[in-house]
Amino acid sequence: MEDILLSVIVPCYNGEKYIKKCLNSIIKQTFSNLEIIIIDDGSTDNTFSICKNIAQQDARIQIFHQDNKGLPATRKIGVNISKGAYVTFVDADDWIHPQMYEIMMQGIIQENADIAQCGVCNAFMQPDKHILLKHKYCDKISNKYQVYNKKDGTLKILDDKEWHSYMWNKIYKKDILKNINFPIGRFLDEDLSVMHQIFHQANSSIYFSSEFYYYLQGSVTQIKDNKNKAKKILDRCEARWERYMFTKEHKEYDSMINKMQNIFLSVSLTGLRWAYRHPEYFSHQDIENLKQRIFSNPLPINKQMDEYFSFEKKIEYILFKTTPFFYQKILKLLK
């Protein structure tokens, strides 16, 4: 197993507070046959100089600097640069368990699976700089896993309950990423836009309940201006639309189509509401696209899931469908 190369791609943007901990957790992996690709995505702080200093101490590290292109583009560049038969990702503000790659590589090779996935432990930085760990399911480290075929794995990713569409808690055979179109220019839900496609490309996957990946919450500064909020709203609506259309196009996932439609319509209605109140941040075509998609994919009331359609949202949906002009006027008055 040690002669198989794993490429670890680390996109960085203004991560000077966290990048050292992140890289040290990769360097100290018990699986040592790593190619560590650091791509600084136009950082304006000391991230690049910190990475350069660390790279001088480990020959496995390659470091690149580029003008800011965003996370999806940077990940795609990393995949194209990589030389390993297997690829994985780590975000610059997170870190991983020392045995993560050893245990997961053993499983993916033994089963000849296309994806290995592990649980995620949420981490919270306290005011005194102490890190609080909150395990979701399992606080034990184990090499036990379950095997899933293409259909069952894709359904669990679409369901988005036990499994989530994170790029970074998984190891992939590089070949299954070749035909994936990373959503260049997305600010939000960029992982969710592609993960169902990736699992659909995989013949099989394995899942470790052990939480090898530590996900630091609240480390990214939230952009609060309305222009960027509008962009994120559109990105989220587009990602949910893509998932809904995917389930419509692939009949083997029919059991998820109602849930995907509920999520897409709920998110789109929320987005349209905000767009009507702040039309100066949206193009006319953006608003028309949201309206057309909602109108052309009606959801009967007996198919509406309470998880996504509260009583108030059900009333709002009826109002939009029956009197869209009046609905728009009300929202403008409430601005």
N, C-alpha and C positions, 0 to 999 in steps of 0.2 A: 504493500500500500504506500510505502514511503517514496516510491519512485513516481507516483502520480501527483502532478502539480495542481494545486488549488490557487486560483487567482482571487485575491481579496481586493475589492475596489472600494476606496474611501473617498467620496466626494467631500470637499471642505469649502465652507464659506463662513468667514468670520467666526471661527471656532476656537480662538486662542485660549479660552477658559477651560476647554474640555479635551482638545485634541491629543494632548500628551497621555492622558489616562486611556483614551481610545486606542492609540497606537501601541502603548505598552501592553494592553490586553491582547492585541494581535501578535505582537512579537513574542510573547511568552506562551504561545499555544504549544501544547504537547505534540501536536501535529506540526512538524517543522518545514515540510516541503511546500512553502508558500511563496507566492509572488505577490508582494504588497504594492498596489498601485494607488498612489495618493494624487488626486487631481484638485488643485486649488482653483476654485471657480471665481477668481477675481476678488479675493478677500481684500478688505481695506484695513485690517488689523494686523497682528503679528503672526497669524496662522502659518503663512508660507515660511517664514524664517524659523519658526519652531519645528516645522516638518523637515526643513533642510538639515537642521542640527541632528534630529533623530535619524534621518536617512544616512548620515555619515557614519553611524554606529552599526548599521545592519545592511549588508549587501543585497538582501532580498527586496529592499525598498526602492521603488522608482517614484520620482516625484515630478509632476508636471504643473505648469501654471498657465492659465488661460484667462481671457476676458470673460466676464460673467455671462454664462449661457443658460443657467438654470439647472435644476437637479436631473430631469429626464435626459437632457442632452449630455450632461456630464457622465451619467451612468452608461449611456450608449457609447460614448467615446471610450470609457474604461473597458467595456466589453470588446470593442474593436481592437484595443491595444493588447488585451490579455493574451497570454500564451497557454494558459492552463486548459486541461480538458474539462475542468469544473470551475465555476465562477460563484462568488458570493459577494455581498455588500455589507459594509458597516457605516452607519452615519457617524459624523465626526463628534457628536456629543454623547454617543452611547459607548458601551463596552461589552465584552463577552467573557464567558466563563473560560478558564484555561484549557478545559478538555472539550470545548464545544466542537472544534473541527476534527479532532481525533475520533470522537464517538460518532459524529454524524457521517464522516467519511467512511468509517467502517461499515455503517449500515447501508449507505447508498451504493457502495461497491459490492457488498455481499448480495444485495437484492437486485443489482443492476437497475436501480431506479433512476428516474430522470430528475427527481426533486427530493431533497431531504429537508424537513421542516421541524423546528423546535418551538417550545413554548416561550413566552415572553414575560419577563418580570418588570413591572413598572417601578421606576426609581424616582424619588422626590428629593430635591435639594432643600434642606431645612435652613432656617435663618442663621443657625450657628455653623453652616457648611457641612453638617452631618448629613449623610445620605440615608434616607428611609426607603427600604425595599418592601414592596407589596406584591407578594406572589398571587397569581390569579387562581391556579389550580394545584400546583405542585412545587414544594420547596426542597425536594430531594433530587439528587443527580443520579441518573440511571442511563444505561445503554439500551433499555427496552424501547421498542417502537412498534407501530402498527403499519401494515402495508395497505395501500389503497390503489384501486385501478383508476383509469382515466375518468370515467363517469363519476364515481363516488367522490374522488378528490375534487373535481370541478364543482360538484354540487355543494360540498362543504365550504369551498371558497366563496361561492355565490351566497350561501346562507349567512356567512359573516357573523357567526356566533362563537363557536369554539376556535375556528381558524379565521385569521384576518389577512388582508391583502398587503402585508408588509413585504417589501423587497428584501429586507435585511435579516430576517430570521430563517433564511433558507439557503441551501446550496443547490445549484443547478448544473446539470450537464450543459456545457456551453452551446451545444448544437441546438437545443430547444429555444434559445434566445435569438437565433439568427434571423428569424422571420417576424420577430416581435417589433412593432412600431411603437417605440417609446414616445409618449405624448409631448413632443417638444413645445415648450412655451407654457405648459401648465404650471400653476402655482399651488394647486390644491388637488388632492385625490389622484395624484399621478400614478401611485401604485395600484389603486383600485381600477384605474383605466385599463391596465394590462394583465393583472394577475389571473383573471379567469381565462384569458387567451393562453397564458403560459401553461396553466394546468391542462388546458384542452390539448396542448401540444405534447404533454407528457403521457407516456404509456402507463407509468405507475409512479407513485410517490410514497414516501414513508414519513411518519409523524412521530416525533418524540414529545411526550408530555413534559419532560424536564425543561425547565426554563433557563436555557443557556444564554439568552440574550437579555441585556439590561438596557431598558428603554427609559432615558431620562426625560421626564415630563417638564414642560414649561421652560425649556432652555432656549427656545427660539423666540426672539422678540416678535410680538404680534403687531402686524401692520394695521393701524386703525383708520387710516384715511379712507374715504368713501370710494375713491377711484380704484384702489387695490381691493377693497371689499367687493366691489362690483365684479372685478376680474375673477375673484375666488368663487363668487356665486355662480358665474357662468361656467367655470371649470367644474364645479361640483355637479351642476345640472347636466353638463355634457358627459361626465363620467357615468352618472346614473342612467342617462339615455343609452349610452353604449352598452351597458350591462343588460338593460331591458331588450335592446335590439338583438344582442347576442343570444339570449334565451329564446327569442322568437325565431331566430335563424337556425338554431340547433335543437331539434325536437327531443333529443335525448335528455334535455334539461327542462322539460315541460313542467316538472314538479315545482320549479322555482319561478315560473313565469308570473304568477299572480303576485308573489312577493316583490319581484323586480319591478313590476308595474306600479305597485303601491308606493315603493320607495321613489321611483322616478317621478310619479305624479306629485307626491307630497313635497319632494325637494323642488320641483319645478314651480309648483304653486307658491311656495315660500319665496323662491327667486323672483317670480313675476310680481308678487306683492311688493317686494323691495324695489324692483325696477320701476313700477308705477309711481312709487313715492319719490324716487330719485332718478327720473328719466335722463337727467343731464349726464349721467355716468354710463349710459347704455346707448348703443346705436339703435336706430329704428329697426334694423334687421334682426338684432339680438332679441328684442321684445317680440317681434313678429314670429320668430322661430319658437320661442317659448310658448306663445299662444297657440300656434299651429300644432305643436306636439301635444299639448294638453287636450285640445279640441279633438284631434284625430285619434286619440287613444282613450276613449271613454271607459270608465270603471264603474260598473253597477254597484249600488250601495251594499248589496249582499256580498260583494267581493272586497269591500274596503276593510282593511285590517286596523283594529283600534290602535295598534302600536304606531301606526303612521298617520292615521286619520282620527284625530280627536273629534269630539262633538262639534267644536267650533270650526275645525278645518272642513268637516263634512258640510256644514252650512256654507262656508266660504266657497267650496267646490261647486255646490249647487247654484249659488249666486253667480259665479263666474260662467258656468255653462248656460244658464237660462237668460241672464241679462248682463252680458260682458261689458257693455257700454256703461251701465249703471254701476257695475262693480268697479270699473276703472275710476269713475267720477268720485265714488265714496273714498277710495284710497288716496286720491289726490287731495281731497278735503281733510283727510286725517294726517296728511304729511306734517 
